[in-house]
């Protein structure tokens, strides 16, 4: 058995117990105890056997203090501070939905598409749509209604094909 193994066997429990009392966390204490012995192993030439226990406890305490310093610099973000903007997944879904709507719009006859966009996008009155397209008021209402129905039908087909 090497000198380091003997040292570990003799003091590992004491260092762990000391770290546990400092941290109150078994997992954190294990991390500190392990790191303590890693540091001793890497600095083996500088270890004085007469004061080795104090040296181990000093290393463990310094590791604990370092952890406290690191934790004091970072705080858990409140849920209220979360970015309200949609994440990449939602953006991708929205982009796909927009592309599907644009593709469905392209399948509508041009005059129906124009009537629907004037009503939905620009919030134009049916009278203004009729005037712009040079059609009757009743025809403008029918075109907008049919375009909406056709768009909904195309959208339903698109959504149905995604689920299959």
C-alpha positions as CSV (number, residue, x, y, z in Angstrom):
1,X,0.0,0.0,0.0
2,X,1.4,3.4,-1.0
3,X,1.7,6.3,1.4
4,X,-1.1,8.1,-0.3
5,X,-3.4,5.1,0.1
6,X,-2.6,4.9,3.8
7,X,-3.3,8.6,4.1
8,X,-6.6,8.2,2.4
9,X,-7.6,5.2,4.5
10,X,-6.7,7.1,7.6
11,X,-8.3,10.5,7.0
12,X,-11.1,10.1,4.3
13,X,-13.8,9.6,6.9
14,X,-12.7,12.6,8.9
15,X,-12.5,14.9,5.9
16,X,-15.9,13.7,4.7
17,X,-17.4,14.3,8.1
18,X,-15.8,17.7,8.4
19,X,-17.1,18.7,4.9
20,X,-20.6,17.3,5.8
21,X,-20.7,19.5,8.9
22,X,-19.7,22.5,6.8
23,X,-22.1,21.9,3.9
24,X,-25.0,20.0,5.4
25,X,-25.2,18.1,2.1
26,X,-23.9,14.6,1.7
27,X,-23.4,15.0,-2.0
28,X,-21.6,18.3,-1.6
29,X,-19.5,16.8,1.2
30,X,-18.4,13.9,-1.0
31,X,-17.4,16.4,-3.7
32,X,-15.3,18.4,-1.3
33,X,-13.7,15.3,0.3
34,X,-12.8,13.9,-3.2
35,X,-11.4,17.2,-4.4
36,X,-9.4,17.5,-1.2
37,X,-7.6,14.2,-1.8
38,X,-7.1,15.0,-5.5
39,X,-5.3,18.2,-4.5
40,X,-3.2,16.4,-1.9
41,X,-2.3,13.8,-4.5
42,X,-1.2,16.5,-7.0
43,X,0.8,18.3,-4.3
44,X,2.2,15.1,-2.6
45,X,5.7,16.5,-2.5
46,X,4.6,19.4,-0.3
47,X,2.7,17.4,2.3
48,X,4.2,17.2,5.8
49,X,3.0,14.1,7.6
50,X,3.1,15.8,11.0
51,X,0.4,18.3,10.1
52,X,-1.4,16.4,7.4
53,X,-4.9,16.3,9.1
54,X,-4.9,20.1,9.5
55,X,-3.7,20.4,6.0
56,X,-6.6,18.3,4.7
57,X,-9.1,20.2,6.7
58,X,-7.7,23.5,5.5
59,X,-8.0,22.3,1.9
60,X,-11.6,21.1,2.5
61,X,-12.6,24.4,4.2
62,X,-11.0,26.4,1.4
63,X,-13.0,24.4,-1.2
64,X,-16.2,25.0,0.8
65,X,-15.5,28.8,1.0
66,X,-14.8,28.8,-2.8
67,X,-18.1,27.2,-3.4
68,X,-19.8,29.8,-1.2
69,X,-18.2,32.6,-3.2
70,X,-19.3,31.0,-6.5
71,X,-22.8,30.5,-5.3
72,X,-23.0,34.1,-4.0
73,X,-22.3,35.3,-7.5
74,X,-25.1,33.3,-9.1
75,X,-28.7,33.4,-8.1
76,X,-31.7,31.5,-9.3
77,X,-33.7,33.4,-11.8
78,X,-37.3,34.1,-10.9
79,X,-40.0,32.6,-13.2
80,X,-41.3,36.1,-13.5
81,X,-38.0,37.2,-15.2
82,X,-38.3,34.6,-17.9
83,X,-38.2,35.9,-21.5
84,X,-41.8,36.2,-22.7
85,X,-40.7,35.8,-26.3
86,X,-41.5,32.4,-27.9
87,X,-38.6,29.9,-27.9
88,X,-37.1,28.4,-31.0
89,X,-39.6,25.5,-31.1
90,X,-42.6,27.9,-31.1
91,X,-40.9,30.1,-33.7
92,X,-40.4,27.1,-35.9
93,X,-44.0,26.0,-35.5
94,X,-45.2,29.5,-36.3
95,X,-42.9,29.6,-39.4
96,X,-44.3,26.3,-40.6
97,X,-47.9,27.5,-40.0
98,X,-47.2,30.7,-41.9
99,X,-45.7,28.8,-44.8
100,X,-48.8,26.5,-44.8
101,X,-51.2,29.5,-44.8
102,X,-49.2,31.2,-47.6
103,X,-49.3,28.0,-49.7
104,X,-53.0,27.7,-49.1
105,X,-53.6,31.3,-50.0
106,X,-51.8,30.7,-53.3
107,X,-54.3,28.0,-54.2
108,X,-57.2,30.5,-54.0
109,X,-58.2,32.3,-57.2
110,X,-56.5,35.7,-57.3
111,X,-59.7,37.8,-56.9
112,X,-60.8,35.7,-53.9
113,X,-57.3,36.0,-52.4
114,X,-57.3,39.7,-52.9
115,X,-60.8,40.1,-51.4
116,X,-59.9,38.0,-48.4
117,X,-56.6,39.9,-47.8
118,X,-58.3,43.3,-48.1
119,X,-60.9,42.2,-45.5
120,X,-58.6,40.3,-43.1
121,X,-55.3,42.1,-43.4
122,X,-56.3,45.6,-44.1
123,X,-59.8,45.6,-42.5
124,X,-61.4,47.2,-45.5
125,X,-65.2,47.4,-45.7
126,X,-67.0,45.3,-48.1
127,X,-68.0,48.4,-50.0
128,X,-64.3,49.4,-50.5
129,X,-63.4,45.8,-51.5
130,X,-66.2,45.8,-54.1
131,X,-65.0,49.2,-55.4
132,X,-61.4,48.1,-55.5
133,X,-62.2,44.8,-57.3
134,X,-64.9,46.4,-59.5
135,X,-67.5,43.9,-58.4
136,X,-70.9,44.2,-56.6
137,X,-71.2,44.5,-52.8
138,X,-72.9,41.1,-52.7
139,X,-70.2,39.5,-54.8
140,X,-67.5,40.9,-52.5
141,X,-69.2,39.4,-49.4
142,X,-69.5,36.1,-51.2
143,X,-65.9,36.1,-52.3
144,X,-64.6,36.8,-48.8
145,X,-66.8,34.1,-47.3
146,X,-65.9,31.5,-49.9
147,X,-62.2,32.3,-49.6
148,X,-62.4,31.9,-45.8
149,X,-64.2,28.6,-46.2
150,X,-61.7,27.3,-48.8
151,X,-58.7,28.5,-46.7
152,X,-60.1,26.7,-43.7
153,X,-60.6,23.5,-45.8
154,X,-57.0,23.7,-47.1
155,X,-55.7,24.3,-43.6
156,X,-57.6,21.3,-42.3
157,X,-56.0,19.2,-45.0
158,X,-52.6,20.5,-44.2
159,X,-53.0,19.8,-40.5
160,X,-54.4,16.3,-41.2
161,X,-51.5,15.4,-43.4
162,X,-49.0,16.5,-40.7
163,X,-50.6,14.1,-38.2
164,X,-50.5,11.1,-40.5
